[in-house]
Amino acid sequence: MAMNEGDGHKSYAKNSTFQGGVTEASKEIIEEEIRKKLDIGNISSTTIRVADFGCSSGPNTVNAMQIIVESIKKKIETKLSVSHEMPEFQVFFNDRTSNDFNTLFALLPSERQYYAAGVPAQFAKDLDSFLKARAEELVDGGLLAFIHGVEPNANKDTSKITLPSFELLGSCLVDLAKKGLFDISKVDSFNLPKYFPFHDELKALVERNQDFSLERMEILNNPPKRLTNPDPKSFAMFMRVLIEGLLQNHFGREIMDELFQRYEEKVEESGLLSDPNENSLMALVLLKCKRMTRSYTDNEVIL
Ligand SMILES: C[S@@+](CC[C@H](N)C(=O)[O-])C[C@H]1O[C@@H](n2cnc3c(N)ncnc32)[C@H](O)[C@@H]1O
């Protein structure tokens, strides 16, 4: 499901400070890696293309694209002779077809240094197919960065992994079922498509792909939610803009206000936001495309 649309108080655009903190925490790494690893030595193309997969409709993608475009420009300016013409930049904003691209385009600064295009589509169904598709699109030596939630390696006993914020939401759903708003079986059949691999697991998944070399992988030092969403109201709204669409499809639109009102109260009672150990660990993975390094079998044809 796409994030909540528009720019009102229940929108993703107004409730994505946590994700904004993740972008900011990646800034230095992205700038450094572009400076060190982006191969512009024999830049012959007059166009540089940058894409954001899963851009949503808030200010974070605008910031992320600005960081990338500025870093590449800076590198070109310092590395190439003054007579070298600056290439044209094209930025492709990709998300699900239901994403609110209108709000996103209204947020793009008029003085931006790139041409922008919205590319609604499904980018892939899992990490393997995502990487396979990106390998087809990227130029040799092109960089791909992505951010993924992870569990730290130390926490190997999967039965001990808890997601208190989601467990609280589950208990609110049970309360509403007990109140008779829907059948309890609906809670059991609700599937939250969320997956946080272990750090090592994610690394292994990436390394088995032969189209990319792993250049860097590290856990970001992003501000935790208790700082980006310090009060129960803003924390409840942070959760709402992420999963309201999914919940609406299963439980119906009419229960959403009551559900999130109850959630806000439970967040307050639970002391969730004062837990100093609460943090969602986010890993930044940087890959470089190394096409044609695979060993091909006899019946594989390379076009
Ligand atoms: C949590 S939001 C992050 C948005 C933005 N990058 C940011 O940092 O604020 C994740 C976005 O990925 C999009 N998304 C998830 N799976 C997708 C897929 N298979 N194809 C296209 N977009 C997808 C969602 O619609 C959502 O807008």
The ligand as an SDF file (V2000), in Angstrom:
LIG
                    3D

 27 29  0  0  0  0  0  0  0  0999 V2000
    8.2920    4.3130    4.1240 C   0  0  0  0  0  0  0  0  0  0  0  0
    8.0170    4.9410    2.5340 S   0  0  0  0  0  0  0  0  0  0  0  0
    9.5320    5.8100    2.2930 C   0  0  0  0  0  0  0  0  0  0  0  0
    9.3470    7.0190    1.4240 C   0  0  0  0  0  0  0  0  0  0  0  0
   10.5480    7.9040    1.2170 C   0  0  0  0  0  0  0  0  0  0  0  0
   11.6190    7.1950    0.5190 N   0  0  0  0  0  0  0  0  0  0  0  0
   11.0480    8.5270    2.4920 C   0  0  0  0  0  0  0  0  0  0  0  0
   12.1950    8.2810    2.8560 O   0  0  0  0  0  0  0  0  0  0  0  0
   10.3070    9.2710    3.1210 O   0  0  0  0  0  0  0  0  0  0  0  0
    8.2360    3.5350    1.4520 C   0  0  0  0  0  0  0  0  0  0  0  0
    7.6690    3.7630    0.0640 C   0  0  0  0  0  0  0  0  0  0  0  0
    8.0020    2.6350   -0.7600 O   0  0  0  0  0  0  0  0  0  0  0  0
    6.9000    2.3930   -1.6280 C   0  0  0  0  0  0  0  0  0  0  0  0
    6.9590    1.0090   -2.1090 N   0  0  0  0  0  0  0  0  0  0  0  0
    6.9920   -0.1160   -1.3640 C   0  0  0  0  0  0  0  0  0  0  0  0
    7.0060   -1.2040   -2.1710 N   0  0  0  0  0  0  0  0  0  0  0  0
    6.9800   -0.7450   -3.4640 C   0  0  0  0  0  0  0  0  0  0  0  0
    6.9930   -1.3910   -4.7330 C   0  0  0  0  0  0  0  0  0  0  0  0
    7.0320   -2.6970   -4.8420 N   0  0  0  0  0  0  0  0  0  0  0  0
    6.9710   -0.6170   -5.8450 N   0  0  0  0  0  0  0  0  0  0  0  0
    6.9600    0.7470   -5.7350 C   0  0  0  0  0  0  0  0  0  0  0  0
    6.9490    1.3990   -4.5490 N   0  0  0  0  0  0  0  0  0  0  0  0
    6.9620    0.6700   -3.4240 C   0  0  0  0  0  0  0  0  0  0  0  0
    5.6730    2.6790   -0.7500 C   0  0  0  0  0  0  0  0  0  0  0  0
    4.5390    2.9520   -1.5320 O   0  0  0  0  0  0  0  0  0  0  0  0
    6.1630    3.8830    0.0440 C   0  0  0  0  0  0  0  0  0  0  0  0
    5.7880    5.0910   -0.5570 O   0  0  0  0  0  0  0  0  0  0  0  0
  1  2  1  0
  2  3  1  0
  2 10  1  0
  3  4  1  0
  4  5  1  0
  5  6  1  0
  5  7  1  0
  7  8  2  0
  7  9  1  0
 10 11  1  0
 11 12  1  0
 11 26  1  0
 12 13  1  0
 13 14  1  0
 13 24  1  0
 14 15  1  0
 14 23  1  0
 15 16  2  0
 16 17  1  0
 17 18  1  0
 17 23  2  0
 18 19  1  0
 18 20  2  0
 20 21  1  0
 21 22  2  0
 22 23  1  0
 24 25  1  0
 24 26  1  0
 26 27  1  0
M  CHG  2   2   1   9  -1
M  END
$$$$
